[in-house]
Amino acid sequence: MIRPSVQTKSASAIAPISPNLSVDEGNHPQPVQTDLAGTVHKNPTPGQIRQRIRHLVKRYVTDEQLCDRLEDLPQQFAHPSPRPWPRLPWKTVHPSQVLGMEVSTFLAVLSGAINTEAPIRGYTQASRQYLTFNYPDMARFVGGQLDEQGTLVKLGLWEIEERRHTPALVQLYRRLAGAKPAIVPHSPRPYQPSTDPRTALYRHGLHRIATEYSATCLYLWMMAYATGPLQAVLSELLIDEINHMTKFWGYGMWIFPHSSLWKIGHTLWNTMVERRRDRAISGSLLHTVSRMMQVLQWQTWTPSQRCTLAYTTYQVMAQLWHWHPTLTPDYLNGLFGKGCRTALH
């Protein structure tokens, strides 16, 4: 299998805050701290936060890294192995490591992320059911294996990696707030049988990619407002989400090679219209975004915080679209074979 040509950017190893030297107006050397997002500012301006966001995107979302994560998927089908986390400095997480944001706002975002991440079993089993008939390898990757009685006997790799997020977020909350969060898990929408299973899979796949993309953007944005051990913990969640988003995006393009922006927009519009007619129909993407903004307490954010999150979504999507042309049929067939993939109607 030959990988398409990409612009290689070296992935820097994760490093703690490190001091450099700058010079103040009196020509006196002053220590300048750097972390995973670049220069650390005690009270960063919106422009400095945007700079930190760009630094994080260049560090974690390069073409080379995205290709590497996608090319890892066949190996995980054959020999599932969770990505190990390093030993994390939980005891040194401190409220002073929140930059440019009220700690109460940061805690509200953490709480929303906890309630969204908590019901991972519901997400994985719905995805498994949409995939299991035609794409059993990916079904096992996301949802594991069931015995003849329908009992889950082996977890999927996606669930194994994702289920560590909620405990990590809870631990961060406790370190920052000195108290446990009130966990009110979101209720995932279950699998819904359809007379057109391929279109149902396409809709579900778009929704799944969108949620992984949203989590990627959220954790990257939070890292721009954090430093030290707090930022280091968030980086592990970010790497997981980028890994899963990339695998779903690339595999989805293998299943649906004729997908396009027009088809995506048409599908999302139809889903939104159908949901307005019948609430039992799978939720629209706009409904999901609205719910996420509510649980993250968007209404309490400052205008600059809202703008920097929007800026994050743009920066991450721009990099994904830069990578997307490398997903040629030959490249994807080299990874996953030449399965039977009929076009969407």
One Martini backbone bead per residue (centre of mass of N, CA, C, O) as a GRO file, in nm:
protein
  345
    1MET     BB    1   0.094   0.037   0.025
    2ILE     BB    2   0.048   0.375  -0.086
    3ARG     BB    3   0.107   0.675   0.019
    4PRO     BB    4   0.019   0.973  -0.010
    5SER     BB    5   0.114   1.279  -0.055
    6VAL     BB    6   0.257   1.469   0.215
    7GLN     BB    7   0.298   1.713   0.452
    8THR     BB    8   0.551   1.700   0.666
    9LYS     BB    9   0.509   1.699   1.029
   10SER     BB   10   0.643   1.708   1.313
   11ALA     BB   11   0.587   1.536   1.617
   12SER     BB   12   0.589   1.655   1.909
   13ALA     BB   13   0.675   1.604   2.210
   14ILE     BB   14   0.560   1.589   2.512
   15ALA     BB   15   0.585   1.881   2.722
   16PRO     BB   16   0.662   2.074   2.955
   17ILE     BB   17   0.706   2.347   3.096
   18SER     BB   18   0.923   2.603   2.953
   19PRO     BB   19   1.193   2.811   2.984
   20ASN     BB   20   1.267   3.128   2.861
   21LEU     BB   21   1.402   3.425   2.706
   22SER     BB   22   1.345   3.768   2.760
   23VAL     BB   23   1.301   4.126   2.698
   24ASP     BB   24   1.258   4.409   2.844
   25GLU     BB   25   1.258   4.753   2.840
   26GLY     BB   26   1.524   4.727   3.048
   27ASN     BB   27   1.699   4.477   2.954
   28HIS     BB   28   1.567   4.238   3.116
   29PRO     BB   29   1.557   3.927   3.186
   30GLN     BB   30   1.277   3.709   3.101
   31PRO     BB   31   1.068   3.465   3.162
   32VAL     BB   32   0.946   3.219   2.923
   33GLN     BB   33   0.669   3.027   2.885
   34THR     BB   34   0.607   2.691   2.772
   35ASP     BB   35   0.385   2.475   2.592
   36LEU     BB   36   0.175   2.294   2.393
   37ALA     BB   37   0.069   2.609   2.291
   38GLY     BB   38   0.321   2.767   2.376
   39THR     BB   39   0.287   3.057   2.493
   40VAL     BB   40   0.257   3.184   2.819
   41HIS     BB   41  -0.031   3.354   2.952
   42LYS     BB   42  -0.185   3.474   3.221
   43ASN     BB   43  -0.356   3.707   3.034
   44PRO     BB   44  -0.495   3.634   2.765
   45THR     BB   45  -0.571   3.720   2.464
   46PRO     BB   46  -0.752   3.646   2.194
   47GLY     BB   47  -0.500   3.642   2.008
   48GLN     BB   48  -0.335   3.443   2.187
   49ILE     BB   49  -0.537   3.212   2.172
   50ARG     BB   50  -0.527   3.176   1.866
   51GLN     BB   51  -0.227   3.107   1.862
   52ARG     BB   52  -0.258   2.850   2.035
   53ILE     BB   53  -0.445   2.702   1.845
   54ARG     BB   54  -0.254   2.687   1.603
   55HIS     BB   55  -0.035   2.529   1.749
   56LEU     BB   56  -0.209   2.276   1.809
   57VAL     BB   57  -0.283   2.202   1.521
   58LYS     BB   58   0.019   2.167   1.426
   59ARG     BB   59   0.075   1.939   1.642
   60TYR     BB   60  -0.204   1.730   1.601
   61VAL     BB   61  -0.319   1.812   1.277
   62THR     BB   62  -0.167   1.646   1.059
   63ASP     BB   63  -0.130   1.469   0.784
   64GLU     BB   64   0.059   1.254   0.901
   65GLN     BB   65  -0.114   1.184   1.151
   66LEU     BB   66  -0.375   1.106   1.003
   67CYS     BB   67  -0.257   0.877   0.835
   68ASP     BB   68  -0.152   0.709   1.071
   69ARG     BB   69  -0.433   0.658   1.206
   70LEU     BB   70  -0.564   0.518   0.962
   71GLU     BB   71  -0.336   0.293   0.915
   72ASP     BB   72  -0.408   0.156   1.199
   73LEU     BB   73  -0.686   0.010   1.157
   74PRO     BB   74  -0.619  -0.274   1.043
   75GLN     BB   75  -0.454  -0.354   1.294
   76GLN     BB   76  -0.701  -0.327   1.492
   77PHE     BB   77  -0.869  -0.547   1.369
   78ALA     BB   78  -0.656  -0.778   1.427
   79HIS     BB   79  -0.503  -0.610   1.691
   80PRO     BB   80  -0.624  -0.494   1.955
   81SER     BB   81  -0.487  -0.173   2.095
   82PRO     BB   82  -0.454   0.039   2.325
   83ARG     BB   83  -0.369   0.351   2.394
   84PRO     BB   84  -0.139   0.459   2.595
   85TRP     BB   85  -0.101   0.622   2.889
   86PRO     BB   86   0.054   0.818   3.073
   87ARG     BB   87   0.168   0.939   3.350
   88LEU     BB   88  -0.028   1.148   3.548
   89PRO     BB   89  -0.044   1.477   3.723
   90TRP     BB   90  -0.290   1.499   3.930
   91LYS     BB   91  -0.179   1.642   4.204
   92THR     BB   92  -0.096   1.921   4.023
   93VAL     BB   93  -0.366   2.015   3.980
   94HIS     BB   94  -0.476   2.364   3.922
   95PRO     BB   95  -0.653   2.657   3.899
   96SER     BB   96  -0.398   2.826   3.789
   97GLN     BB   97  -0.413   2.661   3.496
   98VAL     BB   98  -0.619   2.870   3.424
   99LEU     BB   99  -0.659   3.070   3.123
  100GLY     BB  100  -0.866   3.336   3.048
  101MET     BB  101  -1.067   3.207   3.273
  102GLU     BB  102  -1.306   3.114   3.457
  103VAL     BB  103  -1.330   2.849   3.658
  104SER     BB  104  -1.639   2.818   3.641
  105THR     BB  105  -1.646   2.785   3.333
  106PHE     BB  106  -1.460   2.541   3.311
  107LEU     BB  107  -1.643   2.359   3.487
  108ALA     BB  108  -1.891   2.368   3.302
  109VAL     BB  109  -1.750   2.227   3.066
  110LEU     BB  110  -1.671   1.971   3.214
  111SER     BB  111  -1.959   1.885   3.288
  112GLY     BB  112  -2.061   1.855   2.996
  113ALA     BB  113  -1.851   1.644   2.910
  114ILE     BB  114  -1.927   1.427   3.114
  115ASN     BB  115  -2.233   1.391   3.025
  116THR     BB  116  -2.147   1.306   2.729
  117GLU     BB  117  -1.935   1.066   2.788
  118ALA     BB  118  -2.068   0.856   2.987
  119PRO     BB  119  -2.265   0.698   2.756
  120ILE     BB  120  -2.080   0.500   2.573
  121ARG     BB  121  -2.244   0.238   2.535
  122GLY     BB  122  -2.468   0.359   2.362
  123TYR     BB  123  -2.293   0.447   2.124
  124THR     BB  124  -2.154   0.175   2.047
  125GLN     BB  125  -2.415  -0.001   2.000
  126ALA     BB  126  -2.540   0.162   1.777
  127SER     BB  127  -2.302   0.144   1.577
  128ARG     BB  128  -2.286  -0.161   1.559
  129GLN     BB  129  -2.571  -0.206   1.432
  130TYR     BB  130  -2.517  -0.043   1.166
  131LEU     BB  131  -2.248  -0.233   1.084
  132THR     BB  132  -2.264  -0.556   1.123
  133PHE     BB  133  -2.356  -0.670   0.841
  134ASN     BB  134  -2.128  -0.520   0.635
  135TYR     BB  135  -1.910  -0.421   0.890
  136PRO     BB  136  -1.764  -0.613   1.119
  137ASP     BB  137  -1.495  -0.480   1.190
  138MET     BB  138  -1.611  -0.204   1.280
  139ALA     BB  139  -1.813  -0.316   1.482
  140ARG     BB  140  -1.595  -0.430   1.675
  141PHE     BB  141  -1.438  -0.168   1.723
  142VAL     BB  142  -1.687  -0.014   1.860
  143GLY     BB  143  -1.878  -0.282   2.003
  144GLY     BB  144  -1.779  -0.560   1.975
  145GLN     BB  145  -1.895  -0.870   2.125
  146LEU     BB  146  -2.141  -1.123   2.086
  147ASP     BB  147  -2.336  -1.359   2.179
  148GLU     BB  148  -2.605  -1.567   2.116
  149GLN     BB  149  -2.770  -1.390   2.349
  150GLY     BB  150  -2.658  -1.078   2.327
  151THR     BB  151  -2.397  -1.063   2.493
  152LEU     BB  152  -2.144  -0.881   2.606
  153VAL     BB  153  -1.793  -1.013   2.578
  154LYS     BB  154  -1.651  -0.770   2.406
  155LEU     BB  155  -1.482  -0.494   2.374
  156GLY     BB  156  -1.432  -0.219   2.208
  157LEU     BB  157  -1.185   0.000   2.137
  158TRP     BB  158  -1.345   0.258   2.153
  159GLU     BB  159  -1.456   0.208   2.439
  160ILE     BB  160  -1.192   0.167   2.591
  161GLU     BB  161  -1.086   0.460   2.527
  162GLU     BB  162  -1.344   0.635   2.611
  163ARG     BB  163  -1.404   0.538   2.918
  164ARG     BB  164  -1.157   0.721   3.040
  165HIS     BB  165  -1.272   1.014   3.026
  166THR     BB  166  -1.464   1.052   3.262
  167PRO     BB  167  -1.264   1.005   3.498
  168ALA     BB  168  -1.073   1.234   3.411
  169LEU     BB  169  -1.278   1.468   3.431
  170VAL     BB  170  -1.355   1.423   3.725
  171GLN     BB  171  -1.072   1.467   3.840
  172LEU     BB  172  -1.043   1.757   3.743
  173TYR     BB  173  -1.284   1.872   3.890
  174ARG     BB  174  -1.189   1.804   4.177
  175ARG     BB  175  -0.923   1.971   4.162
  176LEU     BB  176  -1.069   2.252   4.098
  177ALA     BB  177  -1.328   2.236   4.316
  178GLY     BB  178  -1.329   2.018   4.566
  179ALA     BB  179  -1.551   1.844   4.406
  180LYS     BB  180  -1.806   1.673   4.290
  181PRO     BB  181  -1.986   1.606   4.027
  182ALA     BB  182  -2.292   1.629   3.865
  183ILE     BB  183  -2.418   1.343   3.714
  184VAL     BB  184  -2.597   1.375   3.384
  185PRO     BB  185  -2.656   1.173   3.153
  186HIS     BB  186  -2.687   1.126   2.841
  187SER     BB  187  -2.928   1.004   2.603
  188PRO     BB  188  -2.889   0.791   2.374
  189ARG     BB  189  -2.965   0.706   2.060
  190PRO     BB  190  -3.087   0.440   1.933
  191TYR     BB  191  -3.126   0.205   1.730
  192GLN     BB  192  -3.280   0.230   1.390
  193PRO     BB  193  -3.458   0.076   1.192
  194SER     BB  194  -3.445   0.021   0.825
  195THR     BB  195  -3.532   0.010   0.480
  196ASP     BB  196  -3.249   0.194   0.453
  197PRO     BB  197  -2.950   0.110   0.573
  198ARG     BB  198  -2.747   0.287   0.414
  199THR     BB  199  -2.862   0.564   0.482
  200ALA     BB  200  -2.856   0.522   0.788
  201LEU     BB  201  -2.548   0.495   0.802
  202TYR     BB  202  -2.477   0.770   0.685
  203ARG     BB  203  -2.614   0.937   0.903
  204HIS     BB  204  -2.466   0.815   1.143
  205GLY     BB  205  -2.178   0.877   1.048
  206LEU     BB  206  -2.199   1.182   1.045
  207HIS     BB  207  -2.266   1.205   1.346
  208ARG     BB  208  -2.011   1.068   1.456
  209ILE     BB  209  -1.803   1.257   1.329
  210ALA     BB  210  -1.917   1.518   1.456
  211THR     BB  211  -1.867   1.437   1.754
  212GLU     BB  212  -1.558   1.395   1.730
  213TYR     BB  213  -1.499   1.677   1.627
  214SER     BB  214  -1.616   1.831   1.868
  215ALA     BB  215  -1.425   1.708   2.078
  216THR     BB  216  -1.166   1.804   1.953
  217CYS     BB  217  -1.228   2.108   1.970
  218LEU     BB  218  -1.281   2.129   2.273
  219TYR     BB  219  -1.003   2.023   2.383
  220LEU     BB  220  -0.829   2.224   2.231
  221TRP     BB  221  -0.956   2.478   2.351
  222MET     BB  222  -0.893   2.408   2.649
  223MET     BB  223  -0.582   2.403   2.610
  224ALA     BB  224  -0.558   2.714   2.550
  225TYR     BB  225  -0.677   2.757   2.869
  226ALA     BB  226  -0.419   2.587   2.948
  227THR     BB  227  -0.179   2.433   3.180
  228GLY     BB  228   0.017   2.197   3.248
  229PRO     BB  229  -0.134   1.929   3.388
  230LEU     BB  230  -0.408   2.000   3.272
  231GLN     BB  231  -0.316   1.994   2.974
  232ALA     BB  232  -0.200   1.705   2.970
  233VAL     BB  233  -0.467   1.557   3.010
  234LEU     BB  234  -0.621   1.679   2.765
  235SER     BB  235  -0.428   1.562   2.547
  236GLU     BB  236  -0.528   1.265   2.567
  237LEU     BB  237  -0.814   1.319   2.470
  238LEU     BB  238  -0.743   1.447   2.203
  239ILE     BB  239  -0.592   1.209   2.074
  240ASP     BB  240  -0.830   1.017   2.077
  241GLU     BB  241  -1.028   1.189   1.903
  242ILE     BB  242  -0.853   1.206   1.651
  243ASN     BB  243  -0.830   0.907   1.602
  244HIS     BB  244  -1.139   0.850   1.566
  245MET     BB  245  -1.212   1.059   1.355
  246THR     BB  246  -1.017   0.955   1.136
  247LYS     BB  247  -1.127   0.667   1.109
  248PHE     BB  248  -1.422   0.746   1.034
  249TRP     BB  249  -1.363   0.920   0.791
  250GLY     BB  250  -1.200   0.719   0.615
  251TYR     BB  251  -1.400   0.479   0.622
  252GLY     BB  252  -1.638   0.639   0.507
  253MET     BB  253  -1.496   0.688   0.227
  254TRP     BB  254  -1.490   0.388   0.155
  255ILE     BB  255  -1.797   0.333   0.165
  256PHE     BB  256  -1.843   0.655   0.048
  257PRO     BB  257  -1.694   0.770  -0.235
  258HIS     BB  258  -1.951   0.978  -0.329
  259SER     BB  259  -1.917   1.181  -0.139
  260SER     BB  260  -2.039   1.517  -0.049
  261LEU     BB  261  -2.131   1.825   0.031
  262TRP     BB  262  -2.409   1.800  -0.094
  263LYS     BB  263  -2.489   1.530   0.041
  264ILE     BB  264  -2.456   1.620   0.329
  265GLY     BB  265  -2.654   1.858   0.323
  266HIS     BB  266  -2.903   1.696   0.228
  267THR     BB  267  -2.911   1.498   0.467
  268LEU     BB  268  -2.929   1.704   0.700
  269TRP     BB  269  -3.189   1.839   0.602
  270ASN     BB  270  -3.375   1.592   0.600
  271THR     BB  271  -3.340   1.524   0.900
  272MET     BB  272  -3.455   1.788   1.010
  273VAL     BB  273  -3.735   1.768   0.878
  274GLU     BB  274  -3.814   1.488   0.995
  275ARG     BB  275  -3.793   1.569   1.295
  276ARG     BB  276  -4.022   1.780   1.292
  277ARG     BB  277  -4.238   1.555   1.226
  278ASP     BB  278  -4.052   1.329   1.396
  279ARG     BB  279  -3.909   1.267   1.710
  280ALA     BB  280  -3.820   0.956   1.658
  281ILE     BB  281  -3.612   1.057   1.485
  282SER     BB  282  -3.312   1.104   1.426
  283GLY     BB  283  -3.110   1.336   1.514
  284SER     BB  284  -2.997   1.629   1.440
  285LEU     BB  285  -2.724   1.827   1.420
  286LEU     BB  286  -2.852   2.085   1.533
  287HIS     BB  287  -2.960   1.953   1.787
  288THR     BB  288  -2.684   1.868   1.897
  289VAL     BB  289  -2.556   2.147   1.913
  290SER     BB  290  -2.767   2.271   2.101
  291ARG     BB  291  -2.722   2.074   2.335
  292MET     BB  292  -2.421   2.127   2.379
  293MET     BB  293  -2.447   2.431   2.448
  294GLN     BB  294  -2.616   2.378   2.698
  295VAL     BB  295  -2.421   2.184   2.866
  296LEU     BB  296  -2.179   2.412   2.834
  297GLN     BB  297  -2.291   2.695   2.897
  298TRP     BB  298  -2.277   2.922   2.668
  299GLN     BB  299  -2.431   3.170   2.809
  300THR     BB  300  -2.164   3.221   3.009
  301TRP     BB  301  -1.995   3.320   2.794
  302THR     BB  302  -1.787   3.500   2.630
  303PRO     BB  303  -1.744   3.631   2.326
  304SER     BB  304  -1.444   3.539   2.298
  305GLN     BB  305  -1.497   3.237   2.361
  306ARG     BB  306  -1.685   3.186   2.125
  307CYS     BB  307  -1.487   3.271   1.902
  308THR     BB  308  -1.258   3.064   1.968
  309LEU     BB  309  -1.426   2.815   1.909
  310ALA     BB  310  -1.492   2.883   1.617
  311TYR     BB  311  -1.193   2.897   1.534
  312THR     BB  312  -1.131   2.602   1.594
  313THR     BB  313  -1.326   2.470   1.392
  314TYR     BB  314  -1.191   2.595   1.146
  315GLN     BB  315  -0.898   2.492   1.178
  316VAL     BB  316  -0.963   2.189   1.180
  317MET     BB  317  -1.123   2.175   0.913
  318ALA     BB  318  -0.901   2.282   0.728
  319GLN     BB  319  -0.712   2.039   0.779
  320LEU     BB  320  -0.904   1.814   0.686
  321TRP     BB  321  -0.932   1.928   0.390
  322HIS     BB  322  -0.631   1.899   0.329
  323TRP     BB  323  -0.636   1.579   0.370
  324HIS     BB  324  -0.874   1.454   0.205
  325PRO     BB  325  -0.740   1.412  -0.092
  326THR     BB  326  -0.576   1.148   0.006
  327LEU     BB  327  -0.860   0.980  -0.016
  328THR     BB  328  -0.825   0.763  -0.226
  329PRO     BB  329  -0.928   0.476  -0.362
  330ASP     BB  330  -0.651   0.338  -0.368
  331TYR     BB  331  -0.573   0.391  -0.077
  332LEU     BB  332  -0.825   0.261   0.062
  333ASN     BB  333  -0.802  -0.018  -0.076
  334GLY     BB  334  -0.521  -0.076   0.050
  335LEU     BB  335  -0.645  -0.092   0.342
  336PHE     BB  336  -0.964  -0.241   0.292
  337GLY     BB  337  -1.024  -0.299   0.010
  338LYS     BB  338  -1.283  -0.436  -0.232
  339GLY     BB  339  -1.565  -0.374  -0.153
  340CYS     BB  340  -1.907  -0.359  -0.139
  341ARG     BB  341  -2.006  -0.029  -0.279
  342THR     BB  342  -2.276   0.137  -0.299
  343ALA     BB  343  -2.457   0.385  -0.390
  344LEU     BB  344  -2.630   0.646  -0.322
  345HIS     BB  345  -2.970   0.762  -0.366
   0.00000   0.00000   0.00000
